[in-house]
Amino acid sequence: MLGDITKAERIYIACGYTDMRKSIDGLAACAQQTFGLDPMSNALFLFCGRRRDRIKALYWEGDGFVLLYKRLSDGRFQWPRSQEEAMQITWQQFRWLMEGLSIEQKKAFTPSSRSIVV
């Protein structure tokens, strides 16, 4: 199916600024050369420009790349700028990002590593 990103096993965001003039080949090279990740793995790669009002998503479907582009009509994405590396995020953090929230929600519940003894 064209652009079915729900099959991605991992999601990576390229922290910092990305030149949004890059197309599929440039973004794939960025994932591979800058971050040392395989762009043909079952992962979704997200890139954001300096203005933070648009993102590009790169996903390998097995027979070719899908490039998704989203531009907000109002507002900005809460994109992490503190690092110059790729950060793996969860699907929940992806939803927060798409809803205009920060991926680091201080009041969100985190999964507990403790087991319940009955």
C-alpha positions as CSV (number, residue, x, y, z in Angstrom):
1,M,0.0,0.0,0.0
2,L,1.3,3.4,-0.9
3,G,2.7,5.3,2.1
4,D,1.4,2.9,4.8
5,I,3.8,4.1,7.5
6,T,2.0,2.1,10.3
7,K,4.2,-0.9,9.3
8,A,7.4,0.9,10.4
9,E,9.0,-0.8,13.3
10,R,11.0,2.2,14.4
11,I,10.7,6.0,14.0
12,Y,13.7,8.3,13.9
13,I,13.7,12.0,14.0
14,A,16.7,14.0,12.7
15,C,17.2,16.5,15.5
16,G,18.4,19.9,14.5
17,Y,17.8,21.5,11.1
18,T,17.5,19.7,7.8
19,D,17.6,21.4,4.4
20,M,14.1,20.9,3.2
21,R,15.2,21.3,-0.5
22,K,16.5,17.7,-0.2
23,S,14.5,15.0,-2.0
24,I,14.5,11.2,-1.5
25,D,18.1,10.6,-2.4
26,G,19.4,13.5,-0.2
27,L,17.3,12.5,2.8
28,A,18.3,8.8,2.4
29,A,22.0,9.9,2.2
30,C,21.5,12.0,5.3
31,A,20.1,9.1,7.3
32,Q,22.9,6.8,6.1
33,Q,26.0,9.1,6.2
34,T,25.1,11.6,9.0
35,F,23.4,9.2,11.4
36,G,24.8,5.8,10.4
37,L,21.3,4.3,9.9
38,D,20.1,2.1,7.0
39,P,17.4,4.1,5.1
40,M,16.2,0.8,3.6
41,S,15.4,-0.6,7.0
42,N,11.8,-0.9,8.2
43,A,11.9,2.6,9.8
44,L,10.3,5.9,9.3
45,F,12.7,8.9,9.2
46,L,11.4,12.4,10.0
47,F,13.1,15.6,9.0
48,C,12.2,19.2,9.8
49,G,13.5,22.5,8.5
50,R,14.6,25.7,10.2
51,R,11.1,27.2,10.1
52,R,9.6,24.2,11.8
53,D,6.3,24.5,9.9
54,R,6.9,21.5,7.6
55,I,8.3,18.0,7.9
56,K,9.3,15.3,5.4
57,A,9.0,11.7,6.2
58,L,11.0,9.0,4.4
59,Y,9.9,5.4,4.4
60,W,11.2,2.3,2.4
61,E,8.4,0.1,1.3
62,G,10.5,-2.8,0.0
63,D,10.3,-1.8,-3.7
64,G,11.0,1.9,-3.4
65,F,10.9,5.0,-1.1
66,V,7.8,6.9,-0.1
67,L,8.3,10.6,0.6
68,L,5.6,12.3,2.7
69,Y,5.4,16.0,3.2
70,K,3.4,18.0,5.7
71,R,3.2,21.7,5.9
72,L,1.2,23.4,8.7
73,S,-1.1,26.3,7.7
74,D,-0.7,27.7,11.2
75,G,1.7,27.0,14.0
76,R,5.0,25.1,14.3
77,F,6.2,21.6,15.2
78,Q,7.8,21.2,18.6
79,W,11.0,19.8,17.1
80,P,14.0,18.9,19.3
81,R,16.9,21.1,18.4
82,S,19.3,20.3,21.2
83,Q,21.2,17.5,19.4
84,E,22.7,16.9,16.0
85,E,21.8,13.2,15.9
86,A,18.9,10.9,15.1
87,M,16.6,10.1,18.0
88,Q,14.4,7.1,18.1
89,I,10.8,7.9,19.3
90,T,7.7,5.8,20.0
91,W,4.4,5.9,18.2
92,Q,2.9,7.9,21.1
93,Q,5.7,10.5,20.8
94,F,5.0,10.6,17.0
95,R,1.3,11.3,17.7
96,W,2.2,14.0,20.2
97,L,4.5,15.6,17.6
98,M,1.8,15.5,14.9
99,E,-0.6,17.1,17.4
100,G,1.7,20.0,18.0
101,L,3.0,18.8,21.3
102,S,6.6,18.2,22.5
103,I,7.8,14.6,22.3
104,E,8.9,15.0,26.0
105,Q,5.7,15.2,27.9
106,K,6.6,15.8,31.6
107,K,3.1,14.8,32.8
108,A,2.7,11.7,30.7
109,F,2.7,8.3,32.4
110,T,5.7,6.2,31.7
111,P,5.6,2.4,31.7
112,S,6.7,0.8,34.9
113,S,9.4,-1.8,34.9
114,R,8.2,-3.2,38.2
115,S,6.1,-6.3,38.3
116,I,3.0,-6.7,40.4
117,V,3.2,-9.4,43.1
118,V,-0.1,-10.9,44.0
